[in-house]
C-alpha cells in the first residue's frame, strides 16, 4: 500500500525503473514508490510467488538470479528493449549471512553471501552502465548497508560484501562521471524486513534490541532515533537520488539509519 508520504515524491512519469530484489522488504517498498511516482516499474527477483503480488501496484515482474551473468545481461537488455529506455536501476537484491565467527566460517557460506551481495551488484551495475552510458543519462543506486561502515560481530562475509558495494559504487561513479550517469549507494541501518528477522533470531535478537535502545557511552549510542527503520523509510532517499534534484550527486554513500552511524 502506498503511504501518504510517497505522494510528495518526485514525478517519474515517462521514466523506466528496474529494481532487483524488488519482491519484498526494502526492494518492494522502493518498487512501489517508483510506481506511485509514475515510473514504469520493473521488479526483478528470484521469489516468483512474491513477484506475483506486485501486479495490483502496476509493477512488471521478472524473475532474475543476479549471480547469473547471462541472465542479468538478458534481463536488463530486455527491459530496455520492451520499454524503449532505461532510466533508473536500483540494485537491492541480497542475502544475509548466518552469524558465524570467522574461525568457523566455511568457504561455501562466504561464497554464497559474496556472490549475491557483491558479485551480483557488480553484474547488475555493469549491465546498467552498458545501457545508460551510451544514452548519456541515468541513475544507478546500489543498496549497501550500515555494515559497510560499522562491523557486526560474526557477520564477516556480509560486512565485507557491503563495504565492497560502496567501493564499487565510487569507482563506477568516477568512470561514468562525464557521461551523465550518476552512481550512489544507499546504506540502510537496521530495517524491519524478513532478512532482519533471519539475521537476528536467537542471540542476535538481544544484540538488535541493544542497538536500538543504545546506552550513554562515548563508543555506542544505539539508534538515536530510538527505533528500527521500516522499508518505507528508504523510499524517499532512493527516489531523491534517482531524481533530477540529485543530478550533481555521485559516488556518495547515503546512510539512512536513524543516526546510528554518527558515532
CORFENLIN-V783022 format. One line per field, one symbol per residue. psi: psi as a letter, one per 30 degrees, with the letter a starting at -180 (. if undefined). burial: 1 if it has 16 or more other ideal C-beta (glycine too) atoms within 10 Angstrom, else 0. A space follows every 10 residues. Layout:
psi = ???
burial = ???
This chain:
psi = kkleeffgll jgkflkkkjl ggflbeeeee eeeeefgfkj kkkklfieee efffefggkk kkkkjffjee eeeeeeeeee eefglkekkj jfkllklljk lefgkleeee eeeeeefeee eeeeeeeeef eeeffgllkk jkjblfffej lkkgheeeee eeeeeeeeee eeeefgegfg kljlkkikak kjleeeeefg lbffeeeeee eeeaaglffj gajefgllll efffeeeeee fflffgfgkk gkjjkiggge ge.
burial = 0100010011 0100111111 1111111111 1111111011 1111111001 1001001011 1101111000 1110110011 0000111111 1111111110 0000100001 0111111111 1111111110 1110000111 1111111111 0101111111 1111110111 0110010000 1111111111 1010110011 0001001100 1101000000 0110000110 1111111111 1110010001 1111111101 100
